[in-house]
Amino acid sequence: IYNNPQVISKLRESHPEYCFYKLNKDNPLHYSKKLSIGIEERLSILKKFVSDVEDSFNKFYKNNIHKGLKKNDIIDSIALYVCADKWEKNGGRCITQSPSKDHRGIPCQIYY
């Protein structure tokens, strides 16, 4: 995978907590994602971008609870999806880091 320039050119790194910060209009979240109130806080933010997010989240969690998935991991993946969808529509926004590439040649940038 790391020897394939086409694959490397499509790789993007992101961070769900930073995505939530940006989706929340640069306001920090108040509660831990591991608490029920933190899950509710994140769902209320995501609802602005995905109208049926609560139903979809609950259905997915219920259907996959036997796999040991954590609610906060599902919520994080939805936030990453929302931001990735925004990259496609609005162009990639990223924080550039130093060094500009890692030892494999992958750009060191966090997209949001």
C-alpha positions as CSV (number, residue, x, y, z in Angstrom):
1,I,0.0,0.0,0.0
2,Y,2.8,2.5,0.9
3,N,4.6,1.8,-2.4
4,N,1.6,2.8,-4.4
5,P,1.6,6.6,-5.2
6,Q,-2.1,6.4,-6.2
7,V,-3.1,5.1,-2.8
8,I,-0.9,7.5,-0.9
9,S,-2.4,10.4,-2.8
10,K,-5.8,9.5,-1.6
11,L,-5.0,8.9,2.1
12,R,-6.2,11.5,4.5
13,E,-5.8,11.7,8.2
14,S,-8.3,13.3,10.5
15,H,-9.3,13.4,14.2
16,P,-12.9,13.1,15.3
17,E,-12.5,15.4,18.3
18,Y,-11.2,18.2,16.0
19,C,-14.0,17.4,13.5
20,F,-16.5,17.9,16.3
21,Y,-14.9,21.1,17.3
22,K,-15.1,22.4,13.7
23,L,-18.7,21.1,13.2
24,N,-19.6,22.9,16.4
25,K,-18.5,26.2,14.9
26,D,-15.1,26.2,16.7
27,N,-16.7,25.6,20.1
28,P,-15.3,22.9,22.3
29,L,-17.6,20.2,23.5
30,H,-18.6,20.1,27.1
31,Y,-18.8,16.4,27.9
32,S,-16.7,13.3,27.5
33,K,-17.7,11.1,24.5
34,K,-17.8,8.2,26.9
35,L,-20.7,9.6,28.9
36,S,-24.3,9.4,27.8
37,I,-24.6,13.1,27.9
38,G,-21.5,13.4,25.7
39,I,-23.1,11.0,23.1
40,E,-26.2,13.2,23.2
41,E,-24.1,16.3,22.7
42,R,-22.4,14.8,19.7
43,L,-25.6,13.5,18.2
44,S,-27.2,17.0,18.4
45,I,-24.2,18.4,16.5
46,L,-24.4,15.7,13.9
47,K,-28.1,16.2,13.5
48,K,-27.4,19.5,11.8
49,F,-25.7,17.6,9.0
50,V,-27.5,14.2,9.0
51,S,-31.2,14.6,9.7
52,D,-31.8,10.9,10.7
53,V,-28.5,10.5,12.6
54,E,-30.1,9.4,15.9
55,D,-32.2,6.7,14.3
56,S,-29.4,5.5,12.1
57,F,-27.0,5.5,15.1
58,N,-29.4,3.6,17.3
59,K,-30.2,1.0,14.6
60,F,-26.6,0.4,13.8
61,Y,-25.6,0.1,17.5
62,K,-28.5,-2.3,18.2
63,N,-27.6,-4.5,15.2
64,N,-23.9,-4.6,16.0
65,I,-23.8,-4.6,19.8
66,H,-22.7,-8.2,19.8
67,K,-19.5,-7.2,18.0
68,G,-18.3,-5.1,21.0
69,L,-18.6,-1.8,19.3
70,K,-18.5,1.3,21.5
71,K,-21.1,4.0,21.0
72,N,-18.4,6.7,21.0
73,D,-16.5,4.9,18.2
74,I,-19.7,4.8,16.1
75,I,-20.3,8.5,16.8
76,D,-16.6,9.3,15.9
77,S,-17.0,7.5,12.6
78,I,-20.1,9.5,11.7
79,A,-18.2,12.8,12.4
80,L,-15.4,11.7,10.2
81,Y,-17.9,10.8,7.5
82,V,-19.6,14.2,7.7
83,C,-16.2,16.0,7.5
84,A,-15.0,13.8,4.6
85,D,-18.3,14.6,2.8
86,K,-17.6,18.3,3.3
87,W,-14.0,17.9,1.9
88,E,-15.6,16.6,-1.3
89,K,-18.0,19.5,-1.6
90,N,-15.9,22.4,-0.3
91,G,-12.4,21.3,-1.0
92,G,-10.0,19.8,1.6
93,R,-9.3,21.9,4.6
94,C,-6.3,20.8,6.6
95,I,-3.8,21.6,9.3
96,T,-0.3,21.1,7.9
97,Q,2.3,19.7,10.2
98,S,6.0,19.5,10.2
99,P,7.7,17.5,8.7
100,S,5.5,17.8,5.7
101,K,5.7,14.0,5.0
102,D,6.3,11.0,7.2
103,H,8.9,8.3,6.6
104,R,6.7,6.6,4.1
105,G,6.1,9.7,2.0
106,I,2.5,10.2,3.3
107,P,1.6,13.9,3.8
108,C,1.4,15.0,7.5
109,Q,-1.9,16.8,7.4
110,I,-5.0,16.6,9.5
111,Y,-8.2,17.2,7.4
112,Y,-11.4,18.5,8.9
